[in-house]
Amino acid sequence: KSWCLPSYDLLNNINDSVNLAKVNAGITTAGGKKIGFGTSSSYEYVWSSSEYDYYYAWYFYANTSGSFYMNSYGKNGYTASVRPVLAF
């Protein structure tokens, strides 16, 4: 298997509390840092590989209090995590 940057659709599949909990359980088992526990320890923005248009790209937002959503933001000058996934 090879690694890839997740697409909008793949990230959006974890865009509910049940799926996010399952993904985070797998990440914890593998020794990684759960999604939503970013550099501030209370939130994380994760880039997708999908563009919204020529200037914007989609990202997933999650925080430790259970808020999550998909949104788009300008690709220049914005900081977000890159979370590669195994292709399946």
VOVEX-759087 format. One record per atom (N, C-alpha, C): residue number from 1; residue in one letter; atom name; x, y, z. Coordinates in nm, 3 decimals, padded with zeros to 5 digits. Example, Ala and Ser with C-alpha at 12.3 -4.5 7.8 and 13.67 -1.06 7.14 Angstrom:
# VOVEX-759087
<num->1&residu->a&atome->N&east->01.319&north->-00.569&up->00.780>
<num->1&residu->a&atome->CA&east->01.230&north->-00.450&up->00.780>
<num->1&residu->a&atome->C&east->01.320&north->-00.330&up->00.780>
<num->2&residu->s&atome->N&east->01.285&north->-00.225&up->00.708>
<num->2&residu->s&atome->CA&east->01.367&north->-00.106&up->00.714>
<num->2&residu->s&atome->C&east->01.290&north->00.003&up->00.787>
***
This chain:
# VOVEX-759087
<num->1&residu->k&atome->N&east->00.084&north->-00.119&up->00.000>
<num->1&residu->k&atome->CA&east->00.000&north->00.000&up->00.000>
<num->1&residu->k&atome->C&east->00.088&north->00.124&up->00.000>
<num->2&residu->s&atome->N&east->00.034&north->00.232&up->-00.052>
<num->2&residu->s&atome->CA&east->00.110&north->00.357&up->-00.054>
<num->2&residu->s&atome->C&east->00.033&north->00.466&up->00.019>
<num->3&residu->w&atome->N&east->00.106&north->00.567&up->00.061>
<num->3&residu->w&atome->CA&east->00.048&north->00.680&up->00.132>
<num->3&residu->w&atome->C&east->-00.009&north->00.781&up->00.034>
<num->4&residu->c&atome->N&east->-00.111&north->00.854&up->00.077>
<num->4&residu->c&atome->CA&east->-00.166&north->00.962&up->-00.004>
<num->4&residu->c&atome->C&east->-00.220&north->01.071&up->00.088>
<num->5&residu->l&atome->N&east->-00.236&north->01.189&up->00.034>
<num->5&residu->l&atome->CA&east->-00.303&north->01.297&up->00.104>
<num->5&residu->l&atome->C&east->-00.452&north->01.276&up->00.084>
<num->6&residu->p&atome->N&east->-00.532&north->01.269&up->00.191>
<num->6&residu->p&atome->CA&east->-00.674&north->01.235&up->00.175>
<num->6&residu->p&atome->C&east->-00.751&north->01.339&up->00.095>
<num->7&residu->s&atome->N&east->-00.845&north->01.291&up->00.016>
<num->7&residu->s&atome->CA&east->-00.931&north->01.378&up->-00.063>
<num->7&residu->s&atome->C&east->-01.042&north->01.437&up->00.026>
<num->8&residu->y&atome->N&east->-01.115&north->01.531&up->-00.030>
<num->8&residu->y&atome->CA&east->-01.233&north->01.587&up->00.038>
<num->8&residu->y&atome->C&east->-01.328&north->01.475&up->00.080>
<num->9&residu->d&atome->N&east->-01.359&north->01.384&up->-00.014>
<num->9&residu->d&atome->CA&east->-01.454&north->01.277&up->00.016>
<num->9&residu->d&atome->C&east->-01.406&north->01.187&up->00.129>
<num->10&residu->l&atome->N&east->-01.279&north->01.153&up->00.129>
<num->10&residu->l&atome->CA&east->-01.226&north->01.067&up->00.234>
<num->10&residu->l&atome->C&east->-01.233&north->01.137&up->00.370>
<num->11&residu->l&atome->N&east->-01.190&north->01.262&up->00.377>
<num->11&residu->l&atome->CA&east->-01.198&north->01.336&up->00.503>
<num->11&residu->l&atome->C&east->-01.343&north->01.356&up->00.546>
<num->12&residu->n&atome->N&east->-01.431&north->01.380&up->00.451>
<num->12&residu->n&atome->CA&east->-01.571&north->01.403&up->00.484>
<num->12&residu->n&atome->C&east->-01.637&north->01.276&up->00.539>
<num->13&residu->n&atome->N&east->-01.583&north->01.159&up->00.506>
<num->13&residu->n&atome->CA&east->-01.635&north->01.034&up->00.561>
<num->13&residu->n&atome->C&east->-01.616&north->01.023&up->00.711>
<num->14&residu->i&atome->N&east->-01.519&north->01.095&up->00.767>
<num->14&residu->i&atome->CA&east->-01.500&north->01.094&up->00.912>
<num->14&residu->i&atome->C&east->-01.564&north->01.216&up->00.978>
<num->15&residu->n&atome->N&east->-01.649&north->01.283&up->00.902>
<num->15&residu->n&atome->CA&east->-01.709&north->01.408&up->00.948>
<num->15&residu->n&atome->C&east->-01.833&north->01.384&up->01.036>
<num->16&residu->d&atome->N&east->-01.824&north->01.287&up->01.124>
<num->16&residu->d&atome->CA&east->-01.925&north->01.268&up->01.228>
<num->16&residu->d&atome->C&east->-01.855&north->01.204&up->01.348>
<num->17&residu->s&atome->N&east->-01.915&north->01.216&up->01.465>
<num->17&residu->s&atome->CA&east->-01.846&north->01.176&up->01.588>
<num->17&residu->s&atome->C&east->-01.816&north->01.026&up->01.594>
<num->18&residu->v&atome->N&east->-01.902&north->00.942&up->01.537>
<num->18&residu->v&atome->CA&east->-01.879&north->00.797&up->01.542>
<num->18&residu->v&atome->C&east->-01.756&north->00.761&up->01.458>
<num->19&residu->n&atome->N&east->-01.752&north->00.806&up->01.334>
<num->19&residu->n&atome->CA&east->-01.639&north->00.774&up->01.247>
<num->19&residu->n&atome->C&east->-01.510&north->00.838&up->01.296>
<num->20&residu->l&atome->N&east->-01.517&north->00.961&up->01.345>
<num->20&residu->l&atome->CA&east->-01.397&north->01.027&up->01.396>
<num->20&residu->l&atome->C&east->-01.343&north->00.950&up->01.516>
<num->21&residu->a&atome->N&east->-01.429&north->00.900&up->01.604>
<num->21&residu->a&atome->CA&east->-01.384&north->00.821&up->01.719>
<num->21&residu->a&atome->C&east->-01.315&north->00.693&up->01.673>
<num->22&residu->k&atome->N&east->-01.369&north->00.628&up->01.569>
<num->22&residu->k&atome->CA&east->-01.308&north->00.506&up->01.517>
<num->22&residu->k&atome->C&east->-01.171&north->00.533&up->01.455>
<num->23&residu->v&atome->N&east->-01.162&north->00.640&up->01.378>
<num->23&residu->v&atome->CA&east->-01.034&north->00.677&up->01.316>
<num->23&residu->v&atome->C&east->-00.933&north->00.710&up->01.424>
<num->24&residu->n&atome->N&east->-00.973&north->00.788&up->01.524>
<num->24&residu->n&atome->CA&east->-00.881&north->00.825&up->01.631>
<num->24&residu->n&atome->C&east->-00.837&north->00.703&up->01.712>
<num->25&residu->a&atome->N&east->-00.924&north->00.606&up->01.729>
<num->25&residu->a&atome->CA&east->-00.885&north->00.483&up->01.800>
<num->25&residu->a&atome->C&east->-00.776&north->00.411&up->01.722>
<num->26&residu->g&atome->N&east->-00.790&north->00.404&up->01.590>
<num->26&residu->g&atome->CA&east->-00.688&north->00.341&up->01.507>
<num->26&residu->g&atome->C&east->-00.557&north->00.417&up->01.510>
<num->27&residu->i&atome->N&east->-00.564&north->00.550&up->01.505>
<num->27&residu->i&atome->CA&east->-00.443&north->00.632&up->01.510>
<num->27&residu->i&atome->C&east->-00.372&north->00.611&up->01.643>
<num->28&residu->t&atome->N&east->-00.448&north->00.607&up->01.754>
<num->28&residu->t&atome->CA&east->-00.389&north->00.585&up->01.887>
<num->28&residu->t&atome->C&east->-00.323&north->00.448&up->01.895>
<num->29&residu->t&atome->N&east->-00.389&north->00.346&up->01.842>
<num->29&residu->t&atome->CA&east->-00.332&north->00.211&up->01.841>
<num->29&residu->t&atome->C&east->-00.200&north->00.207&up->01.765>
<num->30&residu->a&atome->N&east->-00.192&north->00.285&up->01.657>
<num->30&residu->a&atome->CA&east->-00.070&north->00.290&up->01.576>
<num->30&residu->a&atome->C&east->00.037&north->00.381&up->01.637>
<num->31&residu->g&atome->N&east->00.004&north->00.446&up->01.750>
<num->31&residu->g&atome->CA&east->00.102&north->00.532&up->01.818>
<num->31&residu->g&atome->C&east->00.103&north->00.675&up->01.771>
<num->32&residu->g&atome->N&east->-00.002&north->00.718&up->01.700>
<num->32&residu->g&atome->CA&east->-00.008&north->00.854&up->01.649>
<num->32&residu->g&atome->C&east->-00.089&north->00.948&up->01.735>
<num->33&residu->k&atome->N&east->-00.094&north->01.073&up->01.692>
<num->33&residu->k&atome->CA&east->-00.169&north->01.177&up->01.761>
<num->33&residu->k&atome->C&east->-00.308&north->01.188&up->01.700>
<num->34&residu->k&atome->N&east->-00.413&north->01.181&up->01.782>
<num->34&residu->k&atome->CA&east->-00.550&north->01.183&up->01.734>
<num->34&residu->k&atome->C&east->-00.582&north->01.311&up->01.658>
<num->35&residu->i&atome->N&east->-00.669&north->01.300&up->01.557>
<num->35&residu->i&atome->CA&east->-00.717&north->01.417&up->01.484>
<num->35&residu->i&atome->C&east->-00.799&north->01.503&up->01.580>
<num->36&residu->g&atome->N&east->-00.777&north->01.633&up->01.576>
<num->36&residu->g&atome->CA&east->-00.845&north->01.724&up->01.666>
<num->36&residu->g&atome->C&east->-00.758&north->01.768&up->01.782>
<num->37&residu->f&atome->N&east->-00.642&north->01.705&up->01.794>
<num->37&residu->f&atome->CA&east->-00.547&north->01.742&up->01.898>
<num->37&residu->f&atome->C&east->-00.422&north->01.797&up->01.830>
<num->38&residu->g&atome->N&east->-00.436&north->01.915&up->01.773>
<num->38&residu->g&atome->CA&east->-00.329&north->01.976&up->01.695>
<num->38&residu->g&atome->C&east->-00.224&north->02.040&up->01.781>
<num->39&residu->t&atome->N&east->-00.154&north->02.135&up->01.724>
<num->39&residu->t&atome->CA&east->-00.042&north->02.198&up->01.794>
<num->39&residu->t&atome->C&east->-00.086&north->02.275&up->01.918>
<num->40&residu->s&atome->N&east->-00.211&north->02.322&up->01.919>
<num->40&residu->s&atome->CA&east->-00.259&north->02.393&up->02.038>
<num->40&residu->s&atome->C&east->-00.318&north->02.297&up->02.140>
<num->41&residu->s&atome->N&east->-00.324&north->02.169&up->02.106>
<num->41&residu->s&atome->CA&east->-00.383&north->02.064&up->02.189>
<num->41&residu->s&atome->C&east->-00.534&north->02.074&up->02.200>
<num->42&residu->s&atome->N&east->-00.598&north->02.166&up->02.128>
<num->42&residu->s&atome->CA&east->-00.744&north->02.176&up->02.137>
<num->42&residu->s&atome->C&east->-00.813&north->02.180&up->02.001>
<num->43&residu->y&atome->N&east->-00.740&north->02.192&up->01.893>
<num->43&residu->y&atome->CA&east->-00.802&north->02.194&up->01.760>
<num->43&residu->y&atome->C&east->-00.698&north->02.158&up->01.654>
<num->44&residu->e&atome->N&east->-00.748&north->02.125&up->01.535>
<num->44&residu->e&atome->CA&east->-00.659&north->02.095&up->01.424>
<num->44&residu->e&atome->C&east->-00.733&north->02.117&up->01.292>
<num->45&residu->y&atome->N&east->-00.664&north->02.177&up->01.197>
<num->45&residu->y&atome->CA&east->-00.711&north->02.188&up->01.060>
<num->45&residu->y&atome->C&east->-00.627&north->02.091&up->00.977>
<num->46&residu->v&atome->N&east->-00.692&north->02.011&up->00.892>
<num->46&residu->v&atome->CA&east->-00.623&north->01.911&up->00.812>
<num->46&residu->v&atome->C&east->-00.652&north->01.936&up->00.665>
<num->47&residu->w&atome->N&east->-00.547&north->01.962&up->00.586>
<num->47&residu->w&atome->CA&east->-00.566&north->01.984&up->00.443>
<num->47&residu->w&atome->C&east->-00.612&north->01.856&up->00.375>
<num->48&residu->s&atome->N&east->-00.695&north->01.873&up->00.274>
<num->48&residu->s&atome->CA&east->-00.728&north->01.762&up->00.183>
<num->48&residu->s&atome->C&east->-00.648&north->01.782&up->00.055>
<num->49&residu->s&atome->N&east->-00.652&north->01.685&up->-00.032>
<num->49&residu->s&atome->CA&east->-00.585&north->01.698&up->-00.163>
<num->49&residu->s&atome->C&east->-00.678&north->01.763&up->-00.266>
<num->50&residu->s&atome->N&east->-00.801&north->01.795&up->-00.226>
<num->50&residu->s&atome->CA&east->-00.901&north->01.845&up->-00.321>
<num->50&residu->s&atome->C&east->-00.905&north->01.997&up->-00.323>
<num->51&residu->e&atome->N&east->-00.903&north->02.051&up->-00.443>
<num->51&residu->e&atome->CA&east->-00.917&north->02.195&up->-00.459>
<num->51&residu->e&atome->C&east->-01.064&north->02.232&up->-00.467>
<num->52&residu->y&atome->N&east->-01.096&north->02.348&up->-00.410>
<num->52&residu->y&atome->CA&east->-01.230&north->02.405&up->-00.424>
<num->52&residu->y&atome->C&east->-01.238&north->02.481&up->-00.556>
<num->53&residu->d&atome->N&east->-01.134&north->02.558&up->-00.582>
<num->53&residu->d&atome->CA&east->-01.115&north->02.628&up->-00.710>
<num->53&residu->d&atome->C&east->-00.967&north->02.660&up->-00.721>
<num->54&residu->y&atome->N&east->-00.929&north->02.751&up->-00.811>
<num->54&residu->y&atome->CA&east->-00.788&north->02.779&up->-00.835>
<num->54&residu->y&atome->C&east->-00.717&north->02.837&up->-00.712>
<num->55&residu->y&atome->N&east->-00.790&north->02.899&up->-00.620>
<num->55&residu->y&atome->CA&east->-00.729&north->02.964&up->-00.504>
<num->55&residu->y&atome->C&east->-00.755&north->02.889&up->-00.374>
<num->56&residu->y&atome->N&east->-00.865&north->02.820&up->-00.363>
<num->56&residu->y&atome->CA&east->-00.906&north->02.757&up->-00.238>
<num->56&residu->y&atome->C&east->-00.889&north->02.604&up->-00.242>
<num->57&residu->a&atome->N&east->-00.862&north->02.547&up->-00.126>
<num->57&residu->a&atome->CA&east->-00.858&north->02.401&up->-00.110>
<num->57&residu->a&atome->C&east->-00.946&north->02.364&up->00.009>
<num->58&residu->w&atome->N&east->-00.993&north->02.241&up->00.010>
<num->58&residu->w&atome->CA&east->-01.079&north->02.195&up->00.119>
<num->58&residu->w&atome->C&east->-00.994&north->02.152&up->00.239>
<num->59&residu->y&atome->N&east->-01.045&north->02.177&up->00.358>
<num->59&residu->y&atome->CA&east->-00.982&north->02.125&up->00.479>
<num->59&residu->y&atome->C&east->-01.088&north->02.074&up->00.575>
<num->60&residu->f&atome->N&east->-01.044&north->01.990&up->00.666>
<num->60&residu->f&atome->CA&east->-01.128&north->01.933&up->00.771>
<num->60&residu->f&atome->C&east->-01.087&north->02.000&up->00.901>
<num->61&residu->y&atome->N&east->-01.184&north->02.042&up->00.981>
<num->61&residu->y&atome->CA&east->-01.157&north->02.104&up->01.111>
<num->61&residu->y&atome->C&east->-01.212&north->02.013&up->01.219>
<num->62&residu->a&atome->N&east->-01.133&north->01.986&up->01.321>
<num->62&residu->a&atome->CA&east->-01.180&north->01.908&up->01.436>
<num->62&residu->a&atome->C&east->-01.119&north->01.967&up->01.562>
<num->63&residu->n&atome->N&east->-01.194&north->01.960&up->01.672>
<num->63&residu->n&atome->CA&east->-01.137&north->02.002&up->01.799>
<num->63&residu->n&atome->C&east->-01.172&north->01.903&up->01.908>
<num->64&residu->t&atome->N&east->-01.109&north->01.920&up->02.023>
<num->64&residu->t&atome->CA&east->-01.124&north->01.825&up->02.132>
<num->64&residu->t&atome->C&east->-01.262&north->01.827&up->02.195>
<num->65&residu->s&atome->N&east->-01.342&north->01.931&up->02.169>
<num->65&residu->s&atome->CA&east->-01.476&north->01.936&up->02.227>
<num->65&residu->s&atome->C&east->-01.580&north->01.873&up->02.135>
<num->66&residu->g&atome->N&east->-01.537&north->01.817&up->02.021>
<num->66&residu->g&atome->CA&east->-01.628&north->01.743&up->01.935>
<num->66&residu->g&atome->C&east->-01.683&north->01.818&up->01.816>
<num->67&residu->s&atome->N&east->-01.638&north->01.941&up->01.791>
<num->67&residu->s&atome->CA&east->-01.681&north->02.015&up->01.672>
<num->67&residu->s&atome->C&east->-01.597&north->01.972&up->01.553>
<num->68&residu->f&atome->N&east->-01.662&north->01.958&up->01.437>
<num->68&residu->f&atome->CA&east->-01.590&north->01.921&up->01.316>
<num->68&residu->f&atome->C&east->-01.672&north->01.965&up->01.196>
<num->69&residu->y&atome->N&east->-01.605&north->01.998&up->01.087>
<num->69&residu->y&atome->CA&east->-01.672&north->02.035&up->00.963>
<num->69&residu->y&atome->C&east->-01.572&north->02.041&up->00.850>
<num->70&residu->m&atome->N&east->-01.623&north->02.045&up->00.729>
<num->70&residu->m&atome->CA&east->-01.540&north->02.065&up->00.611>
<num->70&residu->m&atome->C&east->-01.559&north->02.210&up->00.565>
<num->71&residu->n&atome->N&east->-01.453&north->02.272&up->00.517>
<num->71&residu->n&atome->CA&east->-01.460&north->02.409&up->00.470>
<num->71&residu->n&atome->C&east->-01.350&north->02.429&up->00.366>
<num->72&residu->s&atome->N&east->-01.349&north->02.544&up->00.300>
<num->72&residu->s&atome->CA&east->-01.241&north->02.574&up->00.206>
<num->72&residu->s&atome->C&east->-01.171&north->02.701&up->00.251>
<num->73&residu->y&atome->N&east->-01.043&north->02.710&up->00.213>
<num->73&residu->y&atome->CA&east->-00.966&north->02.828&up->00.251>
<num->73&residu->y&atome->C&east->-00.856&north->02.848&up->00.149>
<num->74&residu->g&atome->N&east->-00.807&north->02.971&up->00.140>
<num->74&residu->g&atome->CA&east->-00.700&north->03.004&up->00.047>
<num->74&residu->g&atome->C&east->-00.576&north->02.919&up->00.071>
<num->75&residu->k&atome->N&east->-00.513&north->02.875&up->-00.037>
<num->75&residu->k&atome->CA&east->-00.399&north->02.786&up->-00.027>
<num->75&residu->k&atome->C&east->-00.271&north->02.859&up->00.012>
<num->76&residu->n&atome->N&east->-00.267&north->02.990&up->-00.001>
<num->76&residu->n&atome->CA&east->-00.147&north->03.066&up->00.030>
<num->76&residu->n&atome->C&east->-00.160&north->03.132&up->00.167>
<num->77&residu->g&atome->N&east->-00.060&north->03.115&up->00.249>
<num->77&residu->g&atome->CA&east->-00.055&north->03.185&up->00.376>
<num->77&residu->g&atome->C&east->-00.143&north->03.128&up->00.485>
<num->78&residu->y&atome->N&east->-00.187&north->03.004&up->00.472>
<num->78&residu->y&atome->CA&east->-00.272&north->02.943&up->00.574>
<num->78&residu->y&atome->C&east->-00.205&north->02.816&up->00.622>
<num->79&residu->t&atome->N&east->-00.202&north->02.797&up->00.752>
<num->79&residu->t&atome->CA&east->-00.134&north->02.682&up->00.810>
<num->79&residu->t&atome->C&east->-00.234&north->02.576&up->00.851>
<num->80&residu->a&atome->N&east->-00.214&north->02.455&up->00.806>
<num->80&residu->a&atome->CA&east->-00.295&north->02.341&up->00.847>
<num->80&residu->a&atome->C&east->-00.206&north->02.217&up->00.846>
<num->81&residu->s&atome->N&east->-00.250&north->02.113&up->00.915>
<num->81&residu->s&atome->CA&east->-00.175&north->01.988&up->00.920>
<num->81&residu->s&atome->C&east->-00.189&north->01.912&up->00.789>
<num->82&residu->v&atome->N&east->-00.094&north->01.828&up->00.763>
<num->82&residu->v&atome->CA&east->-00.103&north->01.732&up->00.654>
<num->82&residu->v&atome->C&east->-00.104&north->01.595&up->00.719>
<num->83&residu->r&atome->N&east->-00.212&north->01.521&up->00.699>
<num->83&residu->r&atome->CA&east->-00.228&north->01.387&up->00.759>
<num->83&residu->r&atome->C&east->-00.235&north->01.285&up->00.647>
<num->84&residu->p&atome->N&east->-00.122&north->01.224&up->00.610>
<num->84&residu->p&atome->CA&east->-00.128&north->01.124&up->00.505>
<num->84&residu->p&atome->C&east->-00.202&north->00.999&up->00.554>
<num->85&residu->v&atome->N&east->-00.263&north->00.929&up->00.462>
<num->85&residu->v&atome->CA&east->-00.335&north->00.805&up->00.493>
<num->85&residu->v&atome->C&east->-00.286&north->00.695&up->00.400>
<num->86&residu->l&atome->N&east->-00.306&north->00.571&up->00.442>
<num->86&residu->l&atome->CA&east->-00.276&north->00.458&up->00.355>
<num->86&residu->l&atome->C&east->-00.390&north->00.443&up->00.255>
<num->87&residu->a&atome->N&east->-00.355&north->00.431&up->00.130>
<num->87&residu->a&atome->CA&east->-00.459&north->00.406&up->00.027>
<num->87&residu->a&atome->C&east->-00.522&north->00.271&up->00.055>
<num->88&residu->f&atome->N&east->-00.652&north->00.261&up->00.032>
<num->88&residu->f&atome->CA&east->-00.719&north->00.134&up->00.056>
<num->88&residu->f&atome->C&east->-00.816&north->00.104&up->-00.054>
***
